[in-house]
Every structure is written in structure tokens, then in C-alpha cells.
Amino acid sequence: GRAPQRGATVQRERVSVNLAEEANMERTDELVSMGMPFAQGVIFDPALVRVLDDQGNEVPAQVTITSFWPDDSIRWALVEFLANLGAREQCDYAVEYGSAVSRRLVPDPVLIDDTADALIVTTGPLRATVSKTRGTILDQAVVDGERIGGLPRGIVVVGETGTVYTTANATPQVRIEKQGPLTATIRLEMPYVSDAGDQYLRAIVRLTFVAGSPTIFMAA
């Protein structure tokens, strides 16, 4: 925040968050993202916000300020945390905040090494390489020391005339869209390009990584 030294003007407040699993799938360490509003003048330091499970135990969480009030207190924050739910289960988590609250550090946080040619992301079990020079999306993925592959051709599409275009033939615009200890997102934008160099449409891809997880979440 811009004035975190001001802490909070409340000692401890708690907001219940009801989670419902509706896809009939068991969820383990599922990443939950939600916007959280705060009244003006209540809280200035995002470190004074944490998330509790239905047993009152703190869970790994990340809090990112998205807007401020005129007095530099937090107006909106993106709260992200890991949740566990059984299939079709509902349970109540809680966001707790105030001067008497302190969020624990995320163990084994997501790390990003920004090199000249690539972004190298480490989550603990996963080490992923995202190229800055070719639109392969994911150059390499290694889990627990074992290489499990990548996307050497990037994303491939076929045009109306049968011409094959691939993002791997393009130089992507790569940037870190979100970076924190629990989760990070990398955004790539590039055209689809044929082997002859002709362009066809554009692709925007987001790769999301989570601390302690071997999974890469891709949205395109």
C-alpha cells in the first residue's frame, strides 16, 4: 500500500465466504480468487489480511491491492487462497483483517527468474521456461527433476484456405501480469504466423502458476 505504516483502524473483523463445489469434483488446494471491498479508512496494510478455513485455521493466501480510497486506505483488494472441498460440498471460509491480524508467509513461494531470453518460473515441484523469443508458449516443463515436455509448436490453427499458422513462428510480447508468493500469471501476445511468414489473427495466452503445485493453468 501507499501508507502501510498506518496499519488498520479496527482490531479484528471477519467476513464469511461461502464456497460451493458444483461440478461434482473433489478439490484439493484449489486456487480461489475474489475481490474484497473495504470501507474508507479501515485498513492500509495488506499484510493485516488473512484467510481462515472452516475450522478457523489459516490457509496460504495472497492479497493484492487493486484500488485506494483518497486517504490511501485500501478500497479493493484481490484476495487469493487455496481451498479444499469435497464433491458437491459447501463450506465457509473467512477473510479476517485488522491491527490484531497478521498473515503468515507462503512457504516455498513462486519465484520468477527474468532472463534476457526467457522467464523461468519455479513453484517447488515445477520449473517452467517461457520463451521471450519464440511463441512456443511453454518451452520446457520439469516436475520433480523430470522433464515432462513443452509446446514446441505453440498453438496451431488452420486458415480458411488450409494454410497452417502457429504462434511458434512469432516473437511474443511477454510480461508478468501478476506476481506474488502464492500465485503468478504470465501474459503472452503474438500473431499466428505461417512458415511463409504470413500472419493470421492474434493469440493472447495467460499462464498461471501456484506455489507448491506442478500444474500450469492456461487460458487462451
N, C-alpha and C positions, 0 to 999 in steps of 0.2 A: 504494500500500500504506500501512499504518499506521506502518511503520518502514522506509521505503525506504533511509534513510541507512545501514542495516546491510548493504546490498548482498547478497552471497552468500558462503557458506562453502565453495563449490567454485570452482575456477578456470574449468574448461570441461568441460561434459558434453554429450553429444549423444544424442538419441533418434530412431531411424529411424521414418519414417511412410510406409507403402506406400500409394500411390494407384492405384486400378484404374478405368479407364473401361469401363463395362459396357453403355452404351446405344448403342454404335456411332456416336458423335458426337465430332467434334473439339472440344476445349475450349480456349478462349483466355481468359486472365485469369479463370478460373472461381473464384468465391469458395468457399473451403473453411473450414468451421468445425468445431472439435474441442475436447473437454475434455481438459485436460492436468493430471495429478496430480503433485505434488512431495512429497518426503519432508519431514518436520518439520525446521525449522532450516536448510534448504538455501538457499533464496532468498527475499529480502524485497522486491526491487525489480523490477517487471515490465519495466523498461527494459533489464534484463540478459537478456532472452529474445529470440531472433530465429529466423527460418526460412530454411533453405537449400534450393535446388533440387538436382536430381540431379547437377549439375555443381559444386556447392559454392558457388554464387552466392546472395547474399542476395536475398530477394524481399520485396515490400511486405507488411507484417504488422501486426496489431493484437492486443494482449494485454490482456485484461480480467480482473481478479481476481474470482473468484466465491465463494471462502471462504478463511479463515485458520486456521492452527494456533493453539493457545493462546499460543505465543511470538511471534505476529504474523508469522510467516513464511507464505509463500503455500502453501496446501493444494491448491487447484484454480484453474485459470485457463482462460478461453475463449481459444483461440488461433485467429485467423482470418488467412488469407493467400490470395494469388492464385496459381493453378497453371495450367500449360499441359500438356495431354495430347492425343495423337492418339487417333483412334477405336480402341477395344479395347486401348489401351496401358496398361502398368503402369510406374510409376517410383517411386523412393524419394526423398522429401523428408526433411528432418531438422529437428527443433527443438533448438536449441543454447542453453545457458544457463550463466551463471556470471560471476564477477567479471571475467574477461577478455573478456566478450562485451558488445557494445553494439549495440542495434538502431537502424538508420537511420530518420530521419523519413520519413513518407509524403509524396511530392511531390504538390502540389495536393490537399490533404486535403478531405474532405467538410465543408461548412460549413452550419450551420442558423441562419437569422435568425428569431428568435421574436418575432413582432409580435402586436399585440392581436387581429387577425382571422385570422392565418394563420401557418403555418410555411413558410418559403421555404428550400428545400434546393438547394445548388449542389455539383455533383460535378466541375466542369470543363466538359465539353461540355453538361451538363444543368442546367437551372434549373427546379425544380418547385415549385408552390404547393399546399399542403394547407390547405384552409379549416378554421377553427375554428367557423364559424357555420352552415355547411350541410354535410350529409353527402354531398357530391359526390365524396368520396374523393380525387380529383385535380382541382383547379380548372383548372390550366394546366400544360403541359409545353413547354419551349422547348429545342431542341437546336441548338447552334452558331448561336444567334441566330434560329432559325426556329421559329415556333410549330407544334407537331405535334398539338395537341389536348388533350383532357382527358376527364373523365367527368361532363358536366353533369347527367346524371340519376342519378349514383351507381350503386348496384346495384339492379336491379328484380326483384321477384318477383310472382307471381300467386297469390292465395289460392285456397282450395277453391271459393269461390263466384264466382271470376272477378274479384274486386277486385284492382286493381293497387296495389302498395305499393313505395315507393322510399326509399332512405336519404337522397336529396337533400332530402326534406321534413322531415328530422330535424336537430336540433343535436347534433353528435357530441361525445363525450368524447375529446379528443386529447392524447396525451402522447408525449414522446420516450422510447422504451423502451430504446434503446441508442444511444450517440453516441461515435464515435471518429474518428480521422483516416482510416481505411481504409473503414469502413462504418458506417452508422447505420440504425436502424429506428424508424419512427413507428407507433404503435398507435392505431387509431380504434375506438370502440364506439358504436353507435347503434341505435335500432329502425328497422324498415321502417315507413313511415307512408304512408297513402293521402292523396289530395288532400282528403278529407273530415276528415283528422286522426286516423283510426283507426290503432292500432298493431298490428303483426303480427310476432312473433318479434324477434330482435335479431341484429345483424351485428357481428362482430369482424374487423377488417381490419388487416393489417400490411404496410407499405411499406418495403422495404429498398433502400438506395442504396449505391453503391460508387464510391470515388474513381476519377476518370478514365473512368467508364462512362456512356453515355447510356441505359442500361437501368434500368427500375424493376421490382423483383421484388415481386409482390403475392401475399399468402396470405390467403385468406378462409375 
